[in-house]
Amino acid sequence: MKEVQLENFWLGDLFAILLISTVISWLIFAQFSMRPIEKKMQASNKDKISQWDGPGWRVMWYAWAIFLPICGFNNSRDPLLDPVEVKKHVSRKDRILAAWFFISITGMVLSGLIGSYIWKSAG
């Protein structure tokens, strides 16, 4: 029982750290990467997603389009955001910020799911 409590303690801390990292990276990526890319795409009439969403969920679409390579999950058939078009306007800074956001949110979700499973199994 003590081992499970210790694991939950570390997973809880990891989750909290990743939650804070996700929130900060979400805001920074939205302000310094997504908005400039969106403006460039609007200038070339390639922006479809900003009309669909407020300043929330589309951050994830942009990070997904930038961070992942062009593949089955990330291709030009996406009706909201064409990753090929997004990648035309991406700088190194945008890739780094997208990676920070994407890794933070993925780690947060995984640590939360694992911690929840361990906590549920111990109970």
C-alpha positions as CSV (number, residue, x, y, z in Angstrom):
1,M,0.0,0.0,0.0
2,K,2.9,2.4,0.8
3,E,4.3,1.9,-2.7
4,V,1.0,2.8,-4.4
5,Q,0.8,5.9,-2.2
6,L,4.3,6.9,-3.1
7,E,3.6,6.3,-6.8
8,N,0.4,8.4,-6.6
9,F,2.3,11.2,-4.9
10,W,4.9,11.4,-7.7
11,L,2.2,11.0,-10.4
12,G,0.2,13.7,-8.7
13,D,3.1,16.1,-8.7
14,L,4.0,15.2,-12.3
15,F,0.4,15.9,-13.3
16,A,0.3,19.2,-11.5
17,I,3.6,20.3,-13.1
18,L,2.4,19.3,-16.5
19,L,-0.9,21.0,-16.0
20,I,0.8,24.3,-15.2
21,S,3.2,23.7,-18.2
22,T,0.2,23.0,-20.4
23,V,-1.6,26.2,-19.4
24,I,1.5,28.4,-19.9
25,S,2.5,26.8,-23.2
26,W,-1.1,27.0,-24.4
27,L,-1.2,30.8,-23.8
28,I,2.3,31.4,-25.2
29,F,1.8,29.2,-28.3
30,A,-1.6,30.9,-29.0
31,Q,-0.1,34.4,-28.7
32,F,3.3,34.1,-30.3
33,S,2.8,31.3,-32.9
34,M,-0.8,30.7,-33.7
35,R,-1.9,34.3,-34.2
36,P,0.9,35.3,-36.6
37,I,0.4,32.1,-38.6
38,E,-3.3,32.7,-38.7
39,K,-2.8,36.3,-39.9
40,K,-0.6,35.0,-42.7
41,M,-3.2,32.4,-43.7
42,Q,-6.0,35.0,-43.6
43,A,-4.0,37.2,-45.9
44,S,-3.8,34.4,-48.5
45,N,-7.5,33.3,-47.9
46,K,-6.5,29.9,-46.5
47,D,-8.0,30.3,-43.0
48,K,-11.1,28.3,-42.3
49,I,-10.7,27.5,-38.6
50,S,-10.8,30.9,-36.9
51,Q,-14.4,31.4,-38.0
52,W,-15.2,28.1,-36.3
53,D,-13.7,28.6,-32.9
54,G,-12.9,31.3,-30.4
55,P,-9.4,31.5,-29.0
56,G,-9.6,28.0,-27.5
57,W,-9.5,24.7,-29.1
58,R,-8.0,25.7,-32.4
59,V,-4.7,26.1,-30.5
60,M,-4.6,22.3,-30.4
61,W,-5.3,22.0,-34.1
62,Y,-2.4,24.3,-34.9
63,A,0.0,22.6,-32.5
64,W,-1.1,19.2,-34.0
65,A,-0.5,20.5,-37.6
66,I,2.9,21.9,-36.7
67,F,4.3,19.2,-34.4
68,L,3.2,16.0,-36.3
69,P,4.6,15.1,-39.7
70,I,2.2,15.0,-42.6
71,C,0.6,11.6,-42.2
72,G,-2.7,9.8,-42.0
73,F,-3.6,11.7,-38.8
74,N,-2.3,15.0,-40.0
75,N,-3.2,15.5,-43.7
76,S,-4.7,18.0,-46.1
77,R,-8.1,16.4,-45.9
78,D,-8.8,18.0,-42.6
79,P,-11.8,20.2,-43.2
80,L,-10.7,22.8,-40.6
81,L,-7.0,23.2,-41.0
82,D,-4.7,22.2,-43.7
83,P,-1.4,21.3,-42.1
84,V,0.5,21.6,-45.4
85,E,-0.6,25.2,-45.6
86,V,0.2,25.8,-41.9
87,K,3.7,24.4,-42.3
88,K,4.5,26.9,-45.1
89,H,4.3,29.7,-42.5
90,V,6.1,28.0,-39.6
91,S,9.4,29.1,-38.0
92,R,11.8,27.2,-35.7
93,K,10.3,29.1,-32.7
94,D,6.8,27.8,-33.7
95,R,8.0,24.2,-33.9
96,I,9.6,24.5,-30.4
97,L,6.4,26.1,-28.9
98,A,4.2,23.5,-30.6
99,A,6.4,20.7,-29.2
100,W,6.3,22.2,-25.7
101,F,2.5,22.4,-25.8
102,F,2.0,19.0,-27.4
103,I,4.4,17.2,-25.1
104,S,3.0,19.0,-22.0
105,I,-0.7,18.2,-22.8
106,T,0.1,14.6,-23.8
107,G,2.2,14.0,-20.6
108,M,-0.5,15.6,-18.5
109,V,-3.2,13.4,-19.9
110,L,-1.1,10.2,-19.6
111,S,0.0,10.9,-16.0
112,G,-3.6,11.7,-15.1
113,L,-4.9,8.4,-16.6
114,I,-2.1,6.3,-15.1
115,G,-2.5,8.0,-11.7
116,S,-6.2,7.5,-11.8
117,Y,-5.8,3.8,-12.7
118,I,-3.3,3.2,-9.9
119,W,-5.5,5.1,-7.4
120,K,-8.6,3.2,-8.5
121,S,-6.8,-0.2,-8.3
122,A,-5.4,0.6,-4.8
123,G,-8.8,1.5,-3.5
